[in-house]
Amino acid sequence: MGIPEAYLIIAEGNFVFSHSEGTFAGKHVAFADLFRIENGKIVEHWDAIQEVPTVGRNANGMF
């Protein structure tokens, strides 16, 4: 997996959310990760990965 480039990082309370893009299994993908922090350590992690489409429904794109 390539090193993701983060576009959005939001932290509130003991949760941190990041939205980024990178490569996974040789494909250009978007990552959404949610972490729960406790005592300075990650104790829970949820994620979603979606391939970035080459043709979008609008000119804005995913990023």
Residue pairs with C-beta under 8 A, 6 or more apart in sequence:
1 22
1 23
1 24
2 22
2 23
2 24
3 22
4 20
4 21
4 22
4 31
5 20
5 21
5 22
6 18
6 19
6 20
7 19
7 20
7 21
7 63
8 17
8 18
8 19
8 20
9 16
9 17
9 18
9 19
10 16
10 17
10 18
11 17
14 36
14 37
14 38
15 34
15 35
15 36
15 37
16 34
16 35
16 37
17 32
17 33
17 34
17 35
18 31
18 32
18 33
18 35
19 30
19 31
19 32
20 30
20 31
20 33
21 28
21 29
21 30
21 31
21 52
21 62
21 63
22 28
22 29
22 31
23 29
24 31
24 49
27 51
28 51
28 52
29 49
29 50
29 51
29 52
30 49
30 50
30 51
30 52
30 62
30 63
31 47
31 48
31 49
32 47
32 48
32 49
33 45
33 46
33 47
34 45
34 46
34 47
35 42
35 44
35 45
36 42
36 43
36 44
36 45
37 43
52 62
52 63
53 62
56 62
